[in-house]
Each structure stands twice: as C-alpha cells, then as structure tokens.
Amino acid sequence: MRKIILLCISMMAYILSSTAQERPIPANTMVSETVLFQRDYPRIDREHRAYFRLYAPQAKKVTLELQGTHDMERDDDGWWYAVINPLVVGPHFYHFMVDGICVTDINTDTYCGSYGRSSMIEIPEGVEGDYYRNQDVAHGRVSSVVYWSAIESRYRRCMVYTPAEYDLNSEKRYPVLYLQHGMCEDETGWVKQGRAGSILDNQIASGKCRPMIVVMDNGNCGIGFESLMRKQPEVSFDTFGATFQPILIQEIIPFIDKTFRTYADREHRAMAGLSWGGRQTFDIVLTHTDMFAHLGSFSGALFMTPNTKIDQLYNGIFADAARFNEQIHTLFIGTGTEEDLGSSHVNTMLHQAGINTIYYTS
C-alpha cells in the first residue's frame, strides 16, 4: 500500500511539473497528430520545422535522435528543448538519448519502426494528404487475426483488412493483396503509421480501387540493420527475413483462403512490400509465379549492382520477356525523390530486358 501511495505521489509530481510552461509555446505552430493526452509537444510550424520538449531535471546531457543527433537546450526548470530544420512530409521516427540512455517520448504514441518501439512525429501533407485521412465514406474493418504456425510452433498474428461491403454480401469473393512491412517493423505498421485502412476506404469509395482483402503479416525481419551490416554469422543479405517465405506459402495463404471469401487463384492474388518487404516480395513472387500474378515494390531493398546480369536472376525468369509479361500482369516499382535505393537502376535494367513495369516516383 505504501508503495502505491508513493507511486501516486510521484505520478502527481510529474503531472504537475509537466503542466508548468516556463517557455511560451512557439507562435504559429500546432501539435503533431501523434500527440497523446492533449500534450503540447511535439509541435510543427508552417515551414515544417519540428519542436520537441522533454522534462529531465537531473539529466546532464540530452540529445534528440532524428535524422542525426541534435543537442537539446536545458532551461532552469529542467525542461529540454530542440528545434529541427524543415522535414519532408510524412511520419518520422525519433527518440531521446538521456545521459546515454535511449528513451521514447511519453507525449506521443509509439510505433514499430526505427529498430524498435519509437516515438513519431507526423508532418502533414496538407490537402494532398486527404487520401489517408478518415472521410465520410463507408469504412472497412481491420481485424487482428491469430493463427497457428506449425513451422514456428507458435501462434502468429496478421492484420486483415476487409472492405465495407464484405459483411453485406455473404456470397461475394475478393482478390487478396499480401502487403509486407519494412525492416524493423511488424504487422501493425501498414495499419498504424501507414493508414492502410483509411487509404483503402477512400480509394474504394472513389472507384479508384477494387474492393479487396489485404493481409499484413510479420515478415520476420525485425532485427536491427546494424546486425546485418556487421555481418554476424547467423545473418546475411540472402537469409535475412527468408524464414517468412515458407510461412506465407504453406500456412498464411491457405489459412486466409479457408477463413475469408477469397478468389483462391493466382490471377486474383498479389504481393507488395515496403523496403525489405519489397525484397521479400521479389524473392517470393518470382519463385512462385504459379501463385501470384501481381507484385509491387515500394522503396524496395533490391540491391542490384551495375554488374548484375538481369537474365540470370531468379532462375532466369527475366530471360524470356514475353513469357514473363504474360505471367506477371503487374510489376509496380515505386520510390521517393529523397531516396537512393537503386529502384531507378532496377527499373531501367528491366525495361532494357523487355520487361513491362509501372514505375512511379513520389
């Protein structure tokens, strides 16, 4: 009981201290969409500068880790502040280093990314960003679905989006997209920071997207990129995340086809992925063309060097362009202007080999 009372006193002391604002809130700023409990930080201004605050009165040194290390400034009351130069639109993971200890920002929700559970600040896209916000349209459902994996001898979880009309017509079947996250993320990434549910609702309602089922599973690529780059014996570029392939082919797809009203054929089955999930998509789809007819890579980690011979990849699948184009109906490659992941080089090589692609730069 005494410990509970002490804890309550400590909590009240923190709450009272956190309400004190010796430094005025910067003018012409707004809080990030990721803020919890009506807190005042982190903030964003009209030029997309980001403002951060942390209460750590006993700390000797505090830095903000966001696209580099930024020293924070301490005031006389134990508050630490930092202002970051304009950021590109979209979500950005960050954390604090307090006397060498990595901590998240209790003012925001946490997200699976950036090598663990991280805080996140959202730089809004303005009117253009309406595509990912909830609108006055029919809304689908994202279900957390648990299934048994005999391969791993444990229960796994996937997030499954079903369109708004799914429950209204018990006879209709749907195509399926298997959508994979990137390195150090998990099955919640596309739903939480990716806003996949809202995007699908809006696109379907506008007629730009066919109603579909979207399955988002854990791609077994959750370790830090540093471990991969240090070339630890158990990790390599060829084996990293490879344990997901048999789980998807042998367990997830049969489970989804049994549990949901799908078209259980290759013509109505697609796979796409972000970053390392893009690499997994290429590895899986191009070795299982009997199961997939569509693939997409979003900032995919493809790692094709200038000396790569395109016609030797994936058992020579690109050597016969006519046959490939007949088999794979969609090969989408997307990348961002701020990225340098080799997507343009890959697309050029594929085009030179006669492979049809859809290339998109955002």
N, C-alpha and C positions, 0 to 999 in steps of 0.2 A: 504494500500500500504506500509506504514512504517513497519507494522508487517511482511509483506512478505519479505521486504529488510532485516530486522533484522534476519528473519529465514534463508535467503540465506547466510548472513554473518556467522551465527552460523554453518550452514552446511559446508561452506568452511573452517572454522576454524577447524572443526572436521576432514574433509578430509585431510587438511594439516598436522594436528597433527598425523593422523593415518598413514601417509606415512613416518614419521620420525622413524628411526630404530636405536636407540642408542645401542641396544644389537644385535649382529650379529645373523643371522638365524642359528640355530644349524646345524652342518655338517651332511651329510648322512641322511637327513630327507626329507619327502615330505608332501605336504598339503593333508588333508583329502578330500575324494571325495565329502564331503558335503559342501565344502567351496563355498562362493558366491563372485562374482565380483573380482575374481583373488586376493583375500586377501591372506596373508601369513600364517595365523593361523586359526584353529588348525593344528598341524603337527604330523607326525608319523615317528618313526625311524625303522630300520630293526628288532629291538627286540620287536617291538610293544609298545614301550613307547609312551606316548602321551604328546604333548606340547601345552600349552594354553597361550593366552595373552589377556589382557583387558586394555583399556585406561580409567582410572578413577582417574584423578589427585586430586580431592577433597575428595576421599574416605579415611576413616580411617582404615577399615579392609575389605578385600575381600577374600572370600573362593570359591573354586571350589567344586561343589556337583556332584560327580561321584563315585558311589560305595563307599560312605563315604564322609567325609568332609576333604578338603585339603587346608591348608593355602597358599595363594599366596604371592609372594615376590614383593615389590614395588621398582622401580628404581627411580632415581632423576627426571625423566621427567613425572612421573605419570602413567607409564606402570606397570601392574601387571602380573607376570609370575608364571606358575606352570608346573611341570613335573610329570607325573603319571607313576608308575611302569607298566610293560607289561600287556596289556589287552588281553583277548581272542579275537579271530577273530569274526567279525560281527559288527553290529551297537550298539552304546552305547549312551543313552540319558544323557545330563548333563545341568547344569545351574550354574550361579554365584550368590553368596549372597554378595551384596554390602552394607555394613553398615546395614545389616539385611533385605535388600530388595532383593527379588528374581528377577533376570533378565536373559534373554536369551542372547546368543552370536550373535551379529549382523553380525558376519563374516560367519555364516552358515545359511543354510536353516533351517526351523523349521518343526517339525514332531509332530503328535498327539500321545503322549505317555508320560509315567512318570508323570502322574497326570496333564496333560495339554499340551500346545504347548511348546515343548522343542527343544533345540539345540541337534545336534547329531554328533558324530564322528564315522567314519567307519574304522574299522581295516580290511584291505583286506585279503582275503583268498589265495591270490596268484593264481597260475594256477588252483587250485581246484575250485576257485570261478568263473571260466568261465561259469558255469552253470547259473549264474544270471546276466551276462552281455549281452548287445546287441551284437548279432553276425550277420554274413552275411547269414541270413535266412529270410524266409517270416515272416512278422510281423503282428500279430493280432491287434485288436483295443480294447481299454478300454474306454467305454462310461460312462459318468455321467448321470444317468437316474433318472428323478424326477417322483414321483407318489403320488397320494393322499391316505392318510390313514384315513379311516372313524373311525377307533378305536382311533386314537390320534387326529382326527380333524385337521390335518395339512399335509402339503406336506413333504414327506421324500425323501431321495436320496440314491440310491445304485450305486455302480460301477460294470459294467458288461463287462467281457472280452469275446470277440468273436474271434475265430481263424481266421487266414489269409484267409482261404478258404471260410469263411462264406458268403461273398458277391459274390463269384464266382459261386455258385450253389444255386439258389433260391428254390430248391426243397428239399435239404438235411436237415435232422433234427439231433439234437445233444443231448447227455446226459448233465445233469446240475449238477455242484457242487456248493453248498451253503457254502461259506467259511467265517468263522467268526473270527474277531479280538479278542484281549485280553482286559483285564480291562484297562480302561482309554484311550483306543484308539478309533478310529472311522472307518468309511467305507473306508477311504483313506489309512489305514495302510498297508494292503496287497499289494497295488499297489506301494506306495511310498517307505517305508523302506523295505517292503517285496519283491519288484521287481517281483511280481507275473506275470506281463505281459511278461517280458523277459524270465523268467523261463519256462513258458508255451510255448512260441515261440520256444525256444531251444529244449525242450523235445519233442514237436510235430514234429519238423523238423528232429530230430534224430530217430523218430519212437518209442521212449520210452513212449510216451503218446498219447492216442487217442485224436483227436480234440474234444473239449468240450466247453461248455459255463460255465463260472464261475461268480457267483453272490456274491458280497461282500457288505453287508448292515451294518447299525449301530445297534449293539446289545443291545443298551440301558444299557450299563454297564460302563458309563463314569465317575462316581463319584470316589473320591479318596479311596484307600484301607483303609486309616486311619478311614474314616467314618464308614466303615463296621466293622473294628476291635473295634471301640468304642461302637459298638452295639447300635447305635441310634435307636429309636423306629420304624422308618419307614424303616429300613434297616436290613436285616438278610441274612445269607448264603442261606436260602431257597428261599427268594423272590428277591434277587439281580439279576437284568437282566431278571427276569421272564416275564416282560411285553413284551419282544420280541417274545415269543413263539406264541401267537395268531396272531401277525402281520405277522410273517413268514408263518404260516399255512393258515390263512384266506385271506391274502392280497398279500404278496410278491410272493408266488409260483403261484397263479392264474394269477397275473399280468405278470410274466415272461413267463408263458406258453402261454398267449394270445399275448404277444408282440414279442417274439422270437420263432424261429423254434426249439422247443424242443421235445424230447420224453416225453410226459406228463404222465409217469407211474413210479412206484416205482423202477422198475428194472434199470432204467436209471437216477435215482436221488440219489445224495449223499450229505452228510453234513459233514463238518470238522471244527475244530476250534482250535485256539491257547489259552492256559491258560484258562481264564474264558470262552472263546469261546468254549474250549473243554468241559467244564462242560455243557454249553448250548447245545452242540451237543448231549451228552449223554442224557440229560433231554428231548430233543425234539425227537430225532430219536427213543429212546427206549420206548417212549409213542405214537409214530406214525409209527409203522412198516408197516402200510398199505400204507405209503407214501415214505419211504426210504428203500433202500436195502444195503446201504454202509455208514459207518461212520468212521471218523478219529479224533484222539485226539493228538494234538501236545503240549507237556508240559501241559496237561490238568489239571485244578484245580478240582480234583475228590473227595478229602477229604474222603477217606475210611479208617477208623480206623482198628486196628488189630482185634477188636471185631465185626466188621461188618459181618453179615451173607449174603453171596452173593446171596443166593437163595431167599432172601426177598426183594431185591432191585427192583425198577421199577415194582411193582405189580407181582413179582415172575418171571420175564421174563427169568432169568438165571437158573431157576429150571429145565427146560426141555432143556438140552443142544442140543439134536438132532433137536428139533423144532427150536431153536434159530439159529443154524448153517445153517439150511435150509432157514430161513427167511433172515438173515443178511449175505450177501455174503462177505463183507469185514468189519473187525473190526481192524483198524490200531491204534497202540499206539506208539507214538514217544516221546523221551525225550533226553535231553542233559546231558553229563557227569558231568557238573558243577551244575546241578540242583538237588533238593531234594523235588520233588512234589509228591512222592508216586506212580509214574507210574509203577515202577517195582513191587511194592506190589500188585497193582491192577491187573497187567498182571498175576502174579503168582496165585492170587485168581481165576481169570477167567479160567486159564488153569486147575487148580485143579477141577473146576466145569465142565470141559469138553468143554469149550467154545473155539472155534478157534479164534486166534488172530494173527496179524502180529506185532511183537514188534521190534522196531528199536531204537538204541542208537547212537546218533551223537557225 
